[in-house]
Amino acid sequence: MLKRAFCLGAVLILSCVLYAAPAPAGGYSVVKKIPIAGTGSWDYLSVDEAARRLYVSHGTQVEVIDIDSLTVVGNVPKTPGVHGIAIAPEFGRGFVSNGQASTVTIFDLKTLKPITDVPTGQKPDAIIYDPATSRVFAFNGGSNSATAIDAATGKVAGTVDLQGGPEFAAADGNGFVYNNLEDESLVLKINSRELKVEQRWPTAPCASPSSMAMDRANRRLFVGCRSKVMAVVNADTGQVITTLPIGDHVDATAFDAETKLIFNSNGEGTVTVIHEDGPDKYSLVETVKTAPRAKTMALDPRTHRLFLSTAENGQFEVLVVGQ
């Protein structure tokens, strides 16, 4: 009887230890600033984890930074009104959405030299690579559509009518691409093989969804909303599971699959850090001070560092945020 009681007690203690594990420590801050010559607007950043490069949109070109040495190593020129950069590593190609030219520039990942320009809809903005179909999707803010491009050939595979103004997107790797319609407060589920919208899900109480990241393993979308909340959405049913408060003017969301941390970069000059305690449970970790207008962001999964673009006193720069 005593032995049985001891065993039961041990099980209870172990259970308490497991469920009472402390939330991951925060402690993120700006650890470095990388100055970059020239002026001009900026938008998305993109990390090529394998090649250890960061691609930074900047005016009419893409700046390329080595993310280990944190130095500028080159650029992709002639990308007017650049917004986003998508990487297709198996084809050795990168893709840049040019909002002013209504084209996507395809470039060589090794040499950074442009290969060709592909026509899209009007004012392409967000752009992502879908590994399930080997297609790049450029989301056209001026024509409420998405242009699908075959990454291997550079040919247009088709166009998806979105019926609203698209913002950022995420691919699940299984043949579906998700996209925010900021003006309609909807998340779209797009069949990336058949090039059609299968579902249109309201994001209420989230309004004006502008950023997105995904936990592919748990099928959860993390949607940053201009109503100062992040919505957690079931990627299969469209259910809004919960919302959590974030900063003002969010424009990028990133998910670290190893640490289970979700980052929302806000134009007010903060990054809101949230922990995924479980697929349906989330907790606020900290609010990190960055710089005004540092609203776009990319994550390096290897070092767990964040990179954000901004300009201070006329100097364009990339902020490095880490622990």
C-alpha positions in Angstrom: 0.0 0.0 0.0 2.8 2.4 0.9 4.6 1.5 -2.3 1.5 2.2 -4.3 0.9 5.5 -2.5 4.6 6.5 -3.2 4.1 5.7 -6.9 0.9 7.8 -7.1 2.6 10.7 -5.4 5.6 10.5 -7.8 3.2 10.6 -10.7 1.4 13.6 -9.3 4.6 15.5 -8.7 5.9 14.7 -12.2 2.6 15.9 -13.7 2.8 19.1 -11.7 6.3 19.7 -12.9 5.3 19.2 -16.5 2.3 21.4 -16.4 4.0 24.1 -14.2 7.0 24.5 -16.5 7.8 28.2 -16.8 7.0 30.1 -19.9 10.1 30.8 -22.1 12.2 33.8 -21.1 12.0 36.9 -23.2 14.9 39.2 -23.1 14.8 40.2 -26.8 16.3 43.6 -27.7 18.0 45.4 -30.6 21.5 43.9 -30.6 22.8 45.6 -33.8 22.0 48.1 -36.5 23.2 47.5 -40.1 23.4 50.8 -42.0 22.6 50.6 -45.7 23.4 53.4 -48.2 20.7 55.2 -50.2 17.2 56.4 -49.5 13.8 55.1 -50.6 10.9 53.2 -49.3 10.9 49.6 -47.9 8.6 46.7 -47.3 9.1 43.0 -46.8 12.3 41.1 -45.8 13.0 37.5 -46.5 15.5 35.0 -45.1 17.2 32.2 -47.1 18.1 30.0 -44.2 20.3 27.6 -46.1 22.3 30.2 -48.0 22.5 32.4 -44.9 21.2 35.5 -46.7 18.7 38.2 -45.9 16.9 39.9 -48.8 15.7 43.4 -48.0 13.3 45.5 -50.2 14.7 49.0 -50.6 13.3 51.5 -53.1 14.2 50.2 -56.6 16.5 47.3 -55.6 16.9 44.4 -53.1 19.7 44.6 -50.6 21.4 41.3 -49.8 22.9 40.8 -46.4 25.0 37.9 -45.0 23.1 37.0 -41.8 26.1 35.4 -40.1 28.6 38.3 -40.7 25.8 40.9 -40.7 27.3 42.7 -43.7 25.9 43.8 -47.1 27.2 41.5 -49.8 25.3 42.7 -52.9 22.0 43.7 -54.4 19.4 42.8 -57.0 19.0 46.0 -59.2 16.1 47.3 -61.2 13.1 46.3 -59.1 10.9 49.4 -59.2 8.6 49.7 -56.2 9.9 46.4 -54.8 7.6 44.9 -52.1 8.5 41.3 -51.4 11.0 38.6 -52.1 10.3 34.8 -52.4 12.9 32.1 -52.5 12.7 28.8 -54.5 16.0 27.2 -53.3 15.6 24.0 -55.3 15.6 26.0 -58.5 18.3 28.4 -57.5 15.9 31.3 -58.1 14.5 34.3 -56.3 11.4 36.3 -57.2 10.8 40.0 -56.5 7.4 41.7 -56.7 7.7 45.1 -58.4 4.7 47.3 -57.5 5.5 50.1 -59.8 6.1 48.0 -62.9 3.4 45.3 -62.3 6.0 42.6 -62.8 8.0 39.9 -60.9 11.7 39.9 -61.4 13.3 36.4 -61.4 16.9 36.4 -60.3 19.8 33.9 -59.8 20.3 33.2 -56.1 24.1 32.7 -56.6 25.0 35.6 -58.8 22.0 37.9 -57.9 21.7 38.7 -61.6 18.2 39.2 -63.0 17.0 36.5 -65.3 13.7 37.8 -66.6 10.6 39.9 -65.7 7.2 38.2 -65.6 4.0 40.3 -66.1 1.5 40.1 -63.2 -1.7 41.9 -62.2 -1.6 45.5 -61.1 0.7 46.5 -58.2 2.0 43.1 -56.9 2.8 43.3 -53.2 3.1 40.2 -51.1 4.8 37.2 -52.7 5.4 33.7 -51.5 6.7 30.3 -52.7 4.5 27.3 -52.5 6.7 24.1 -52.3 3.7 21.8 -52.9 3.2 23.1 -56.4 6.6 24.7 -57.1 4.7 27.9 -57.8 5.3 31.5 -56.8 2.2 33.5 -55.9 2.3 37.3 -56.3 -0.7 39.1 -54.7 -1.8 42.0 -56.8 -3.1 44.9 -54.7 -4.2 46.9 -57.7 -6.3 44.2 -59.3 -7.5 42.1 -56.3 -5.9 39.0 -57.7 -3.0 36.6 -57.4 -0.6 35.6 -60.2 0.7 32.1 -60.0 4.2 31.6 -61.7 5.9 28.3 -62.3 9.2 28.6 -60.5 11.1 26.3 -62.8 10.1 27.9 -66.1 9.1 31.4 -65.1 5.8 31.0 -67.0 2.5 32.3 -65.7 0.4 29.3 -64.6 -2.8 31.2 -64.0 -4.6 34.0 -62.1 -6.8 33.7 -59.0 -9.6 36.2 -58.5 -9.6 37.2 -54.9 -12.5 39.7 -54.8 -10.7 42.0 -52.4 -7.5 43.7 -51.5 -4.8 41.1 -50.6 -2.2 41.5 -47.9 0.3 38.9 -46.7 0.0 35.1 -47.2 1.3 31.7 -46.0 1.6 28.3 -47.7 0.9 25.1 -45.7 3.1 22.9 -47.9 0.2 20.6 -48.7 -1.4 22.4 -51.6 -3.1 25.3 -49.9 -2.2 29.0 -49.7 -3.8 31.4 -47.2 -4.2 35.1 -47.8 -5.6 38.1 -45.9 -8.1 40.4 -47.4 -7.4 43.5 -45.3 -10.3 45.6 -46.6 -12.8 42.7 -46.1 -11.5 41.3 -42.8 -11.3 37.9 -44.4 -8.8 35.0 -44.6 -8.9 33.1 -47.9 -8.0 29.4 -48.3 -6.7 29.0 -51.9 -6.2 25.7 -53.7 -2.7 26.2 -55.1 -3.1 23.3 -57.6 -6.5 24.2 -59.0 -5.9 28.0 -58.6 -9.3 28.7 -57.0 -10.5 30.1 -53.7 -12.1 27.3 -51.6 -13.0 29.2 -48.4 -13.6 32.8 -47.3 -13.4 33.1 -43.5 -14.3 36.1 -41.4 -11.6 37.1 -38.9 -13.9 38.9 -36.4 -13.2 40.2 -33.8 -9.9 40.8 -35.7 -10.3 43.7 -38.1 -8.1 44.7 -41.1 -5.8 41.6 -41.1 -2.5 42.6 -42.5 0.1 39.9 -41.6 0.3 36.2 -41.4 2.4 33.3 -40.3 1.7 29.6 -39.8 2.4 26.7 -37.5 2.2 23.9 -40.1 2.4 21.1 -37.6 -0.6 22.2 -35.6 -2.5 23.8 -38.5 -2.7 27.2 -37.0 -2.6 30.6 -38.7 -1.4 33.6 -36.8 -3.0 36.7 -38.3 -1.8 40.2 -37.2 -4.7 42.7 -37.3 -4.6 46.5 -37.5 -7.3 46.4 -34.7 -4.3 45.7 -32.3 -4.9 42.0 -31.9 -3.4 38.8 -33.3 -6.0 36.2 -34.2 -5.3 32.4 -34.0 -7.2 30.7 -36.8 -7.7 27.0 -37.4 -6.3 26.4 -40.9 -8.8 23.6 -41.6 -12.1 25.1 -40.3 -11.5 28.8 -40.3 -12.5 29.1 -36.6 -11.0 32.0 -34.8 -9.7 30.2 -31.7 -8.6 33.3 -29.7 -7.1 36.8 -30.0 -4.3 38.4 -28.1 -3.4 42.1 -27.8 -0.5 43.4 -29.9 0.9 46.8 -30.8 -0.3 49.4 -33.2 0.1 49.1 -37.0 1.3 45.5 -37.3 2.7 44.6 -40.7 4.5 41.3 -40.2 4.1 38.1 -38.2 6.7 35.3 -37.8 6.5 31.9 -36.1 9.6 30.1 -34.6 8.7 26.4 -34.8 11.5 25.5 -32.3 10.9 28.0 -29.6 7.1 28.2 -30.2 7.3 32.0 -30.2 5.2 34.2 -32.4 6.5 37.7 -33.2 4.4 40.6 -34.4 6.3 43.7 -35.6 4.4 47.0 -35.2 4.9 50.3 -36.8 4.7 52.1 -33.4 8.2 50.7 -32.8 7.6 47.4 -30.9 7.6 43.7 -31.4 4.9 41.8 -29.5 6.2 38.3 -28.5 3.6 35.6 -27.8 4.2 31.9 -26.8 2.2 29.0 -28.2 1.6 27.0 -25.0 -0.5 24.6 -27.0 -2.5 24.6 -30.3 -5.4 26.4 -28.5 -3.6 28.2 -25.7 -1.3 31.2 -26.0 0.4 33.7 -23.6 2.1 37.0 -23.9 5.8 36.9 -23.3 7.0 40.5 -23.7 6.9 43.7 -25.8 10.2 44.6 -27.4 11.1 48.2 -28.1 12.6 48.6 -31.7 12.2 51.9 -33.6 9.4 53.9 -35.2 8.2 52.5 -38.6 10.1 49.2 -38.1 6.9 47.3 -39.1 8.3 44.7 -41.5 10.3 41.7 -40.3 11.9 38.3 -41.1 13.0 35.5 -38.8 16.2 33.4 -39.0 15.1 30.0 -37.6 18.7 28.9 -37.0 19.8 31.8 -34.7 16.2 32.8 -33.7 17.1 36.4 -34.6 14.7 38.9 -36.1 15.5 41.5 -38.8 13.5 44.7 -39.3 13.8 47.6 -41.7 13.5 51.2 -40.8 15.1 54.6 -41.3 16.3 56.9 -38.5 17.5 60.4 -39.2 17.6 59.8 -42.9 19.7 56.6 -42.6 18.2 53.4 -43.9 19.1 50.4 -41.7 18.2 46.9 -40.7 17.7 46.2 -37.0 18.9 42.9 -35.6 16.8 41.8 -32.7 18.0 38.9 -30.5 18.5 37.6 -27.0 
